[in-house]
Amino acid sequence: MKAIIVDDERLARAELKALLATDERMHVMGEAANIGDADKLIRTASPDVVFLDVQLGNENGFSLLEKAQGPFKVIFVTAFDEYAIRAFEVNALDYLLKPVNPERLHAAIDRLTSNVAAKSPVRSLKVDDRILLESDRRSLLVEVAAIQFITAAGDYSEVFIANHGKLFSGSPLREWEQRLPSSHFLRVHRSTIVNLGLIERLEPSFSGGFLLSLRGLSSQIAVSRRHATRLRQELR
């Protein structure tokens, strides 16, 4: 499996690379010390996994996940334990503390390889298809067109349906993005996909993105700066 290491400390990169070299399943494609170089490396190397530090000098590793695209997994490797909850909110596969315990590292790689091996081709959905979702221990058959938006919930997701509220899905947001028809649904944030046909209003936000209003929804949805340009293009 192809890996890259993102850490601003050269010694930390060298130590992790040496540990990964003891596992024949891993091949380190490159290293980066900052967000810009890491983003370029991801584009060229197309890694299966990114080993990512949280604090990169004056930068934050979470901002890489706003920029970089691709179906890679993230394993955080950091000296700080206070970011663990946030890491799993952005679907991190694991969270390792420095100095890295070799057994914990290999356990994380076990999870990574099992996760990839378990993947199978997913069926694309049409807007008039019906899907099965869970709500209060009941199964509901709902139309794809009725989906208002979908949010990430760790390795799973929450699907919001008009007249049904929040339903549970065992599929991660990345899988939804692959399956849903791109003519009707768009990812507007690292943790959110929306139904384009329900958009009523866009308002600029201080972050450089938008606040989006959907028909039938009282609260607004944040559109990140990274996804704002694509959304404007889709709505023209």
MARZA-122904 format. One record per residue: residue number from 1; residue in three letters; x, y, z of N, C-alpha, C in turn. Coordinates in pm, whole numbers, plus 50000, padded with zeros to 5 digits. Layout:
BEGIN
{NUM; "ALA"; {X; Y; Z}; {X; Y; Z}; {X; Y; Z}}
...
This chain:
BEGIN
{1; "MET"; {50084; 49881; 50000}; {50000; 50000; 50000}; {50088; 50125; 50000}}
{2; "LYS"; {50044; 50226; 49923}; {50122; 50347; 49908}; {50092; 50444; 50023}}
{3; "ALA"; {50199; 50497; 50083}; {50185; 50587; 50197}; {50270; 50712; 50176}}
{4; "ILE"; {50227; 50824; 50235}; {50312; 50941; 50246}; {50311; 50987; 50392}}
{5; "ILE"; {50417; 51054; 50432}; {50433; 51102; 50569}; {50434; 51254; 50567}}
{6; "VAL"; {50351; 51316; 50649}; {50345; 51462; 50657}; {50376; 51504; 50800}}
{7; "ASP"; {50495; 51561; 50818}; {50541; 51602; 50951}; {50648; 51707; 50931}}
{8; "ASP"; {50645; 51814; 51011}; {50743; 51922; 50993}; {50878; 51891; 51057}}
{9; "GLU"; {50887; 51781; 51132}; {51014; 51744; 51196}; {51081; 51632; 51117}}
{10; "ARG"; {51200; 51659; 51065}; {51272; 51562; 50983}; {51298; 51432; 51059}}
{11; "LEU"; {51338; 51443; 51186}; {51368; 51323; 51265}; {51242; 51239; 51284}}
{12; "ALA"; {51129; 51303; 51309}; {51003; 51230; 51327}; {50966; 51157; 51198}}
{13; "ARG"; {50988; 51220; 51083}; {50959; 51154; 50956}; {51049; 51033; 50937}}
{14; "ALA"; {51176; 51049; 50972}; {51271; 50939; 50956}; {51236; 50821; 51046}}
{15; "GLU"; {51196; 50850; 51170}; {51161; 50743; 51263}; {51038; 50666; 51217}}
{16; "LEU"; {50937; 50739; 51171}; {50815; 50673; 51123}; {50844; 50594; 50996}}
{17; "LYS"; {50924; 50649; 50908}; {50958; 50578; 50784}; {51031; 50448; 50815}}
{18; "ALA"; {51119; 50451; 50916}; {51192; 50330; 50956}; {51096; 50225; 51011}}
{19; "LEU"; {50998; 50267; 51089}; {50899; 50173; 51142}; {50815; 50113; 51029}}
{20; "LEU"; {50775; 50197; 50935}; {50693; 50147; 50824}; {50771; 50052; 50735}}
{21; "ALA"; {50903; 50069; 50730}; {50987; 49982; 50646}; {50989; 49839; 50697}}
{22; "THR"; {50952; 49819; 50823}; {50950; 49683; 50880}; {50822; 49607; 50844}}
{23; "ASP"; {50727; 49676; 50780}; {50601; 49614; 50741}; {50597; 49605; 50589}}
{24; "GLU"; {50600; 49484; 50536}; {50610; 49465; 50391}; {50486; 49512; 50316}}
{25; "ARG"; {50378; 49540; 50389}; {50255; 49587; 50323}; {50262; 49734; 50284}}
{26; "MET"; {50359; 49808; 50341}; {50364; 49952; 50323}; {50481; 49993; 50235}}
{27; "HIS"; {50456; 50093; 50150}; {50561; 50152; 50067}; {50548; 50303; 50076}}
{28; "VAL"; {50647; 50369; 50137}; {50644; 50514; 50153}; {50682; 50579; 50021}}
{29; "MET"; {50587; 50655; 49964}; {50607; 50719; 49834}; {50676; 50855; 49846}}
{30; "GLY"; {50670; 50915; 49964}; {50732; 51046; 49979}; {50701; 51108; 50113}}
{31; "GLU"; {50762; 51223; 50138}; {50745; 51295; 50263}; {50718; 51442; 50235}}
{32; "ALA"; {50653; 51509; 50330}; {50627; 51653; 50318}; {50633; 51714; 50457}}
{33; "ALA"; {50678; 51840; 50461}; {50692; 51908; 50589}; {50588; 52017; 50608}}
{34; "ASN"; {50507; 52044; 50505}; {50405; 52150; 50516}; {50284; 52115; 50430}}
{35; "ILE"; {50177; 52192; 50445}; {50051; 52163; 50378}; {50063; 52172; 50227}}
{36; "GLY"; {50130; 52276; 50177}; {50143; 52293; 50034}; {50213; 52177; 49967}}
{37; "ASP"; {50327; 52135; 50023}; {50402; 52023; 49965}; {50323; 51892; 49978}}
{38; "ALA"; {50251; 51877; 50090}; {50172; 51756; 50109}; {50060; 51746; 50006}}
{39; "ASP"; {49994; 51859; 49978}; {49886; 51860; 49880}; {49940; 51821; 49741}}
{40; "LYS"; {50055; 51874; 49703}; {50116; 51840; 49574}; {50153; 51692; 49570}}
{41; "LEU"; {50208; 51641; 49680}; {50250; 51502; 49686}; {50131; 51407; 49674}}
{42; "ILE"; {50022; 51443; 49737}; {49900; 51360; 49727}; {49852; 51354; 49583}}
{43; "ARG"; {49859; 51468; 49514}; {49814; 51471; 49374}; {49900; 51381; 49285}}
{44; "THR"; {50029; 51378; 49312}; {50119; 51302; 49225}; {50132; 51156; 49266}}
{45; "ALA"; {50129; 51128; 49396}; {50153; 50991; 49444}; {50026; 50908; 49458}}
{46; "SER"; {49910; 50974; 49469}; {49782; 50904; 49489}; {49793; 50798; 49598}}
{47; "PRO"; {49826; 50838; 49721}; {49850; 50741; 49827}; {49722; 50672; 49874}}
{48; "ASP"; {49741; 50553; 49933}; {49631; 50484; 49999}; {49610; 50538; 50140}}
{49; "VAL"; {49719; 50588; 50201}; {49712; 50638; 50338}; {49809; 50754; 50356}}
{50; "VAL"; {49767; 50852; 50435}; {49852; 50965; 50472}; {49873; 50961; 50623}}
{51; "PHE"; {49999; 50952; 50665}; {50034; 50961; 50807}; {50058; 51110; 50834}}
{52; "LEU"; {49970; 51171; 50914}; {49963; 51316; 50924}; {49980; 51366; 51067}}
{53; "ASP"; {50072; 51461; 51085}; {50087; 51527; 51214}; {49983; 51638; 51224}}
{54; "VAL"; {49946; 51676; 51345}; {49847; 51781; 51364}; {49912; 51919; 51353}}
{55; "GLN"; {50021; 51940; 51426}; {50086; 52070; 51426}; {50206; 52068; 51332}}
{56; "LEU"; {50197; 52148; 51227}; {50303; 52156; 51126}; {50355; 52299; 51124}}
{57; "GLY"; {50442; 52332; 51221}; {50487; 52470; 51234}; {50370; 52559; 51267}}
{58; "ASN"; {50345; 52659; 51180}; {50232; 52750; 51201}; {50105; 52700; 51134}}
{59; "GLU"; {50110; 52581; 51076}; {49995; 52525; 51006}; {49932; 52413; 51089}}
{60; "ASN"; {49810; 52378; 51050}; {49737; 52272; 51118}; {49707; 52160; 51019}}
{61; "GLY"; {49737; 52036; 51057}; {49718; 51923; 50968}; {49576; 51907; 50919}}
{62; "PHE"; {49478; 51952; 50997}; {49338; 51938; 50955}; {49310; 52018; 50828}}
{63; "SER"; {49385; 52128; 50809}; {49361; 52210; 50689}; {49399; 52136; 50562}}
{64; "LEU"; {49487; 52037; 50572}; {49522; 51957; 50454}; {49399; 51883; 50402}}
{65; "LEU"; {49313; 51838; 50493}; {49196; 51762; 50454}; {49092; 51850; 50386}}
{66; "GLU"; {49105; 51983; 50401}; {49018; 52077; 50329}; {49066; 52093; 50185}}
{67; "LYS"; {49199; 52076; 50164}; {49258; 52101; 50032}; {49270; 51975; 49948}}
{68; "ALA"; {49321; 51870; 50009}; {49358; 51750; 49932}; {49236; 51669; 49893}}
{69; "GLN"; {49242; 51610; 49774}; {49133; 51527; 49725}; {49186; 51388; 49694}}
{70; "GLY"; {49097; 51289; 49703}; {49137; 51153; 49672}; {49085; 51056; 49775}}
{71; "PRO"; {49073; 50930; 49738}; {49017; 50829; 49829}; {49121; 50769; 49923}}
{72; "PHE"; {49198; 50855; 49992}; {49300; 50805; 50084}; {49248; 50804; 50227}}
{73; "LYS"; {49306; 50717; 50309}; {49277; 50715; 50451}; {49380; 50801; 50525}}
{74; "VAL"; {49344; 50846; 50645}; {49433; 50929; 50726}; {49458; 50863; 50860}}
{75; "ILE"; {49584; 50853; 50895}; {49624; 50810; 51030}; {49703; 50925; 51091}}
{76; "PHE"; {49648; 50986; 51195}; {49718; 51096; 51260}; {49831; 51041; 51348}}
{77; "VAL"; {49945; 51108; 51342}; {50061; 51073; 51425}; {50108; 51202; 51489}}
{78; "THR"; {50085; 51218; 51620}; {50108; 51346; 51684}; {50149; 51329; 51830}}
{79; "ALA"; {50204; 51435; 51885}; {50241; 51433; 52027}; {50128; 51485; 52116}}
{80; "PHE"; {50017; 51526; 52055}; {49909; 51590; 52129}; {49785; 51502; 52128}}
{81; "ASP"; {49732; 51471; 52247}; {49616; 51383; 52253}; {49483; 51457; 52248}}
{82; "GLU"; {49485; 51593; 52256}; {49359; 51666; 52266}; {49284; 51678; 52133}}
{83; "TYR"; {49345; 51633; 52024}; {49279; 51644; 51894}; {49212; 51514; 51851}}
{84; "ALA"; {49210; 51415; 51937}; {49162; 51282; 51897}; {49016; 51285; 51852}}
{85; "ILE"; {48930; 51353; 51928}; {48788; 51357; 51892}; {48769; 51423; 51757}}
{86; "ARG"; {48836; 51534; 51735}; {48824; 51601; 51606}; {48876; 51513; 51492}}
{87; "ALA"; {48981; 51436; 51520}; {49037; 51349; 51417}; {48935; 51247; 51369}}
{88; "PHE"; {48862; 51188; 51461}; {48763; 51087; 51421}; {48640; 51152; 51359}}
{89; "GLU"; {48616; 51281; 51389}; {48506; 51351; 51324}; {48533; 51371; 51175}}
{90; "VAL"; {48662; 51374; 51136}; {48696; 51387; 50994}; {48732; 51250; 50935}}
{91; "ASN"; {48685; 51145; 51001}; {48696; 51008; 50948}; {48839; 50954; 50947}}
{92; "ALA"; {48922; 50996; 51043}; {49055; 50939; 51054}; {49046; 50790; 51086}}
{93; "LEU"; {49135; 50712; 51026}; {49133; 50568; 51052}; {49189; 50538; 51190}}
{94; "ASP"; {49289; 50615; 51234}; {49349; 50592; 51366}; {49419; 50718; 51411}}
{95; "TYR"; {49458; 50719; 51540}; {49521; 50835; 51603}; {49633; 50782; 51690}}
{96; "LEU"; {49757; 50801; 51647}; {49873; 50746; 51717}; {49950; 50859; 51785}}
{97; "LEU"; {49990; 50834; 51908}; {50068; 50932; 51982}; {50218; 50903; 51972}}
{98; "LYS"; {50296; 51011; 51962}; {50442; 50999; 51963}; {50491; 50984; 52106}}
{99; "PRO"; {50599; 50911; 52129}; {50669; 50826; 52032}; {50582; 50707; 51992}}
{100; "VAL"; {50583; 50675; 51865}; {50493; 50574; 51811}; {50530; 50435; 51861}}
{101; "ASN"; {50431; 50367; 51918}; {50448; 50228; 51960}; {50438; 50139; 51836}}
{102; "PRO"; {50542; 50059; 51806}; {50539; 49975; 51685}; {50418; 49883; 51678}}
{103; "GLU"; {50376; 49828; 51791}; {50259; 49739; 51789}; {50132; 49815; 51754}}
{104; "ARG"; {50119; 49937; 51807}; {50001; 50019; 51773}; {50002; 50056; 51626}}
{105; "LEU"; {50121; 50085; 51574}; {50132; 50120; 51433}; {50089; 50003; 51345}}
{106; "HIS"; {50138; 49884; 51375}; {50104; 49768; 51294}; {49956; 49731; 51308}}
{107; "ALA"; {49898; 49759; 51426}; {49754; 49736; 51443}; {49675; 49832; 51354}}
{108; "ALA"; {49723; 49956; 51343}; {49657; 50053; 51255}; {49667; 50009; 51109}}
{109; "ILE"; {49782; 49954; 51072}; {49799; 49906; 50934}; {49709; 49785; 50910}}
{110; "ASP"; {49692; 49701; 51011}; {49598; 49589; 50999}; {49458; 49641; 50967}}
{111; "ARG"; {49416; 49745; 51039}; {49284; 49803; 51015}; {49276; 49861; 50875}}
{112; "LEU"; {49384; 49925; 50832}; {49387; 49985; 50700}; {49372; 49880; 50591}}
{113; "THR"; {49450; 49775; 50599}; {49444; 49672; 50494}; {49312; 49597; 50497}}
{114; "SER"; {49257; 49576; 50616}; {49125; 49511; 50625}; {49018; 49598; 50565}}
{115; "ASN"; {49028; 49729; 50589}; {48931; 49824; 50536}; {48933; 49826; 50384}}
{116; "VAL"; {49051; 49826; 50326}; {49064; 49829; 50180}; {49019; 49697; 50120}}
{117; "ALA"; {49056; 49586; 50185}; {49018; 49455; 50132}; {48867; 49434; 50134}}
{118; "ALA"; {48801; 49497; 50231}; {48656; 49480; 50244}; {48577; 49562; 50144}}
{119; "LYS"; {48645; 49655; 50078}; {48574; 49740; 49982}; {48531; 49660; 49860}}
{120; "SER"; {48416; 49687; 49813}; {48367; 49625; 49690}; {48304; 49733; 49604}}
{121; "PRO"; {48292; 49711; 49472}; {48230; 49812; 49387}; {48090; 49847; 49436}}
{122; "VAL"; {48058; 49975; 49436}; {47927; 50018; 49483}; {47839; 50055; 49364}}
{123; "ARG"; {47710; 50030; 49378}; {47616; 50057; 49270}; {47581; 50206; 49267}}
{124; "SER"; {47591; 50265; 49150}; {47552; 50405; 49134}; {47402; 50418; 49150}}
{125; "LEU"; {47361; 50528; 49211}; {47219; 50554; 49233}; {47166; 50653; 49132}}
{126; "LYS"; {47039; 50637; 49096}; {46968; 50734; 49014}; {46875; 50814; 49105}}
{127; "VAL"; {46838; 50931; 49059}; {46761; 51019; 49145}; {46623; 50961; 49178}}
{128; "ASP"; {46570; 50871; 49093}; {46440; 50811; 49121}; {46450; 50673; 49188}}
{129; "ASP"; {46572; 50633; 49228}; {46590; 50508; 49302}; {46536; 50522; 49444}}
{130; "ARG"; {46515; 50407; 49508}; {46475; 50404; 49649}; {46581; 50328; 49728}}
{131; "ILE"; {46611; 50374; 49849}; {46715; 50314; 49932}; {46660; 50286; 50072}}
{132; "LEU"; {46726; 50191; 50140}; {46683; 50150; 50273}; {46773; 50216; 50378}}
{133; "LEU"; {46711; 50288; 50473}; {46783; 50355; 50580}; {46720; 50319; 50714}}
{134; "GLU"; {46795; 50345; 50823}; {46750; 50308; 50956}; {46704; 50431; 51034}}
{135; "SER"; {46593; 50416; 51110}; {46543; 50523; 51196}; {46474; 50462; 51316}}
{136; "ASP"; {46529; 50490; 51437}; {46468; 50440; 51561}; {46439; 50290; 51553}}
{137; "ARG"; {46540; 50214; 51511}; {46532; 50069; 51501}; {46431; 50021; 51396}}
{138; "ARG"; {46388; 50112; 51309}; {46300; 50075; 51198}; {46373; 50098; 51067}}
{139; "SER"; {46339; 50020; 50967}; {46396; 50038; 50834}; {46295; 50113; 50748}}
{140; "LEU"; {46343; 50217; 50679}; {46255; 50297; 50595}; {46307; 50295; 50452}}
{141; "LEU"; {46218; 50279; 50358}; {46252; 50284; 50216}; {46219; 50425; 50167}}
{142; "VAL"; {46323; 50499; 50128}; {46303; 50639; 50089}; {46360; 50664; 49950}}
{143; "GLU"; {46308; 50765; 49885}; {46355; 50802; 49752}; {46482; 50885; 49761}}
{144; "VAL"; {46574; 50861; 49668}; {46698; 50939; 49663}; {46666; 51088; 49648}}
{145; "ALA"; {46566; 51120; 49567}; {46529; 51260; 49543}; {46485; 51331; 49671}}
{146; "ALA"; {46442; 51254; 49774}; {46394; 51314; 49898}; {46507; 51351; 49993}}
{147; "ILE"; {46631; 51310; 49963}; {46745; 51343; 50049}; {46770; 51493; 50044}}
{148; "GLN"; {46769; 51557; 50161}; {46802; 51700; 50168}; {46953; 51720; 50174}}
{149; "PHE"; {47017; 51653; 50270}; {47162; 51658; 50279}; {47211; 51540; 50361}}
{150; "ILE"; {47341; 51514; 50353}; {47404; 51402; 50424}; {47526; 51456; 50496}}
{151; "THR"; {47544; 51415; 50622}; {47661; 51458; 50698}; {47742; 51338; 50746}}
{152; "ALA"; {47872; 51358; 50759}; {47960; 51252; 50808}; {47939; 51230; 50957}}
{153; "ALA"; {47947; 51103; 50998}; {47939; 51067; 51140}; {48041; 50957; 51164}}
{154; "GLY"; {48169; 50996; 51172}; {48275; 50898; 51184}; {48286; 50815; 51057}}
{155; "ASP"; {48286; 50683; 51069}; {48290; 50594; 50953}; {48151; 50572; 50893}}
{156; "TYR"; {48051; 50640; 50947}; {47914; 50625; 50900}; {47862; 50760; 50852}}
{157; "SER"; {47733; 50772; 50837}; {47677; 50900; 50795}; {47533; 50913; 50842}}
{158; "GLU"; {47486; 51038; 50844}; {47349; 51069; 50880}; {47281; 51134; 50759}}
{159; "VAL"; {47167; 51079; 50721}; {47095; 51124; 50602}; {46968; 51196; 50647}}
{160; "PHE"; {46951; 51318; 50599}; {46836; 51398; 50639}; {46733; 51397; 50527}}
{161; "ILE"; {46613; 51351; 50562}; {46505; 51332; 50466}; {46385; 51418; 50506}}
{162; "ALA"; {46327; 51487; 50409}; {46206; 51566; 50437}; {46098; 51474; 50496}}
{163; "ASN"; {46038; 51519; 50604}; {45929; 51449; 50675}; {45976; 51329; 50757}}
{164; "HIS"; {46103; 51296; 50753}; {46154; 51185; 50833}; {46268; 51228; 50926}}
{165; "GLY"; {46326; 51345; 50903}; {46435; 51391; 50986}; {46564; 51315; 50958}}
{166; "LYS"; {46638; 51287; 51064}; {46771; 51226; 51051}; {46762; 51074; 51052}}
{167; "LEU"; {46817; 51012; 50948}; {46824; 50866; 50938}; {46969; 50823; 50938}}
{168; "PHE"; {46993; 50697; 50972}; {47129; 50645; 50986}; {47168; 50564; 50863}}
{169; "SER"; {47294; 50579; 50823}; {47349; 50498; 50713}; {47483; 50440; 50754}}
{170; "GLY"; {47506; 50313; 50723}; {47634; 50249; 50751}; {47742; 50283; 50652}}
{171; "SER"; {47711; 50363; 50550}; {47808; 50401; 50447}; {47876; 50533; 50484}}
{172; "PRO"; {48007; 50545; 50462}; {48075; 50673; 50487}; {48038; 50776; 50381}}
{173; "LEU"; {48067; 50901; 50410}; {48030; 51008; 50318}; {48097; 50991; 50182}}
{174; "ARG"; {48220; 50942; 50182}; {48293; 50924; 50055}; {48219; 50827; 49963}}
{175; "GLU"; {48158; 50723; 50021}; {48083; 50628; 49939}; {47957; 50693; 49883}}
{176; "TRP"; {47890; 50774; 49964}; {47772; 50845; 49914}; {47811; 50934; 49797}}
{177; "GLU"; {47925; 51002; 49808}; {47968; 51090; 49700}; {47990; 51013; 49570}}
{178; "GLN"; {48037; 50890; 49582}; {48059; 50808; 49464}; {47928; 50758; 49404}}
{179; "ARG"; {47830; 50731; 49488}; {47706; 50667; 49442}; {47600; 50765; 49392}}
{180; "LEU"; {47590; 50880; 49457}; {47482; 50974; 49423}; {47505; 51037; 49286}}
{181; "PRO"; {47396; 51067; 49212}; {47411; 51131; 49081}; {47468; 51272; 49096}}
{182; "SER"; {47581; 51298; 49030}; {47648; 51428; 49045}; {47566; 51543; 48986}}
{183; "SER"; {47468; 51510; 48904}; {47383; 51615; 48848}; {47285; 51670; 48952}}
{184; "HIS"; {47267; 51598; 49062}; {47169; 51637; 49164}; {47228; 51661; 49302}}
{185; "PHE"; {47347; 51605; 49328}; {47407; 51616; 49461}; {47552; 51663; 49450}}
{186; "LEU"; {47595; 51742; 49549}; {47730; 51797; 49547}; {47785; 51805; 49689}}
{187; "ARG"; {47911; 51771; 49702}; {47979; 51788; 49831}; {48014; 51936; 49847}}
{188; "VAL"; {47970; 51998; 49956}; {47994; 52140; 49978}; {48087; 52166; 50096}}
{189; "HIS"; {48125; 52059; 50163}; {48212; 52068; 50281}; {48271; 51930; 50300}}
{190; "ARG"; {48381; 51920; 50372}; {48440; 51787; 50392}; {48343; 51692; 50461}}
{191; "SER"; {48242; 51747; 50530}; {48150; 51661; 50604}; {48006; 51669; 50555}}
{192; "THR"; {47980; 51732; 50438}; {47842; 51753; 50397}; {47823; 51740; 50246}}
{193; "ILE"; {47717; 51669; 50207}; {47670; 51663; 50069}; {47527; 51719; 50067}}
{194; "VAL"; {47493; 51801; 49968}; {47359; 51860; 49963}; {47289; 51826; 49831}}
{195; "ASN"; {47156; 51834; 49836}; {47072; 51819; 49718}; {47065; 51954; 49647}}
{196; "LEU"; {47123; 51964; 49528}; {47130; 52091; 49456}; {46992; 52146; 49424}}
{197; "GLY"; {46896; 52058; 49400}; {46763; 52101; 49363}; {46687; 52169; 49474}}
{198; "LEU"; {46735; 52159; 49597}; {46665; 52219; 49711}; {46726; 52351; 49756}}
{199; "ILE"; {46832; 52395; 49689}; {46899; 52519; 49730}; {46810; 52640; 49698}}
{200; "GLU"; {46788; 52723; 49799}; {46706; 52844; 49781}; {46789; 52972; 49785}}
{201; "ARG"; {46896; 52973; 49866}; {46968; 53098; 49885}; {47112; 53071; 49929}}
{202; "LEU"; {47204; 53156; 49883}; {47344; 53152; 49928}; {47380; 53287; 49987}}
{203; "GLU"; {47447; 53285; 50101}; {47494; 53407; 50164}; {47644; 53394; 50190}}
{204; "PRO"; {47724; 53498; 50157}; {47868; 53492; 50183}; {47895; 53474; 50333}}
{205; "SER"; {48000; 53396; 50366}; {48040; 53378; 50505}; {48177; 53440; 50526}}
{206; "PHE"; {48213; 53463; 50652}; {48341; 53526; 50683}; {48460; 53438; 50645}}
{207; "SER"; {48438; 53308; 50630}; {48547; 53216; 50596}; {48582; 53217; 50448}}
{208; "GLY"; {48505; 53290; 50367}; {48529; 53292; 50224}; {48440; 53196; 50149}}
{209; "GLY"; {48357; 53122; 50220}; {48264; 53029; 50157}; {48123; 53088; 50157}}
{210; "PHE"; {48024; 53001; 50181}; {47886; 53045; 50183}; {47812; 52984; 50301}}
{211; "LEU"; {47698; 53043; 50332}; {47596; 52979; 50415}; {47480; 52950; 50321}}
{212; "LEU"; {47439; 52826; 50319}; {47343; 52777; 50220}; {47209; 52747; 50287}}
{213; "SER"; {47101; 52792; 50226}; {46966; 52764; 50276}; {46899; 52664; 50183}}
{214; "LEU"; {46844; 52557; 50242}; {46773; 52455; 50165}; {46623; 52465; 50189}}
{215; "ARG"; {46545; 52438; 50088}; {46400; 52437; 50101}; {46357; 52332; 50203}}
{216; "GLY"; {46273; 52374; 50298}; {46223; 52283; 50399}; {46315; 52266; 50518}}
{217; "LEU"; {46424; 52345; 50524}; {46520; 52333; 50634}; {46539; 52469; 50699}}
{218; "SER"; {46523; 52477; 50832}; {46532; 52606; 50901}; {46675; 52651; 50922}}
{219; "SER"; {46768; 52557; 50947}; {46907; 52593; 50971}; {46985; 52602; 50840}}
{220; "GLN"; {47096; 52676; 50842}; {47180; 52692; 50724}; {47295; 52592; 50725}}
{221; "ILE"; {47349; 52564; 50609}; {47459; 52468; 50592}; {47582; 52544; 50544}}
{222; "ALA"; {47697; 52516; 50606}; {47822; 52583; 50567}; {47879; 52522; 50439}}
{223; "VAL"; {47921; 52610; 50349}; {47992; 52570; 50227}; {48135; 52619; 50242}}
{224; "SER"; {48233; 52528; 50241}; {48372; 52567; 50261}; {48425; 52644; 50140}}
{225; "ARG"; {48528; 52721; 50161}; {48588; 52798; 50053}; {48634; 52707; 49940}}
{226; "ARG"; {48687; 52591; 49976}; {48736; 52496; 49876}; {48626; 52454; 49779}}
{227; "HIS"; {48503; 52438; 49829}; {48394; 52388; 49746}; {48305; 52499; 49689}}
{228; "ALA"; {48331; 52624; 49728}; {48243; 52734; 49687}; {48245; 52755; 49536}}
{229; "THR"; {48363; 52750; 49475}; {48374; 52772; 49330}; {48296; 52667; 49252}}
{230; "ARG"; {48313; 52541; 49293}; {48241; 52433; 49224}; {48090; 52450; 49238}}
{231; "LEU"; {48045; 52493; 49356}; {47901; 52512; 49375}; {47848; 52622; 49285}}
{232; "ARG"; {47922; 52733; 49275}; {47878; 52843; 49187}; {47866; 52794; 49043}}
{233; "GLN"; {47962; 52711; 49000}; {47959; 52659; 48863}; {47837; 52571; 48840}}
{234; "GLU"; {47804; 52489; 48939}; {47692; 52397; 48925}; {47557; 52468; 48921}}
{235; "LEU"; {47552; 52587; 48984}; {47426; 52659; 48994}; {47405; 52758; 48879}}
{236; "ARG"; {47502; 52773; 48792}; {47488; 52866; 48679}; {47395; 52809; 48573}}
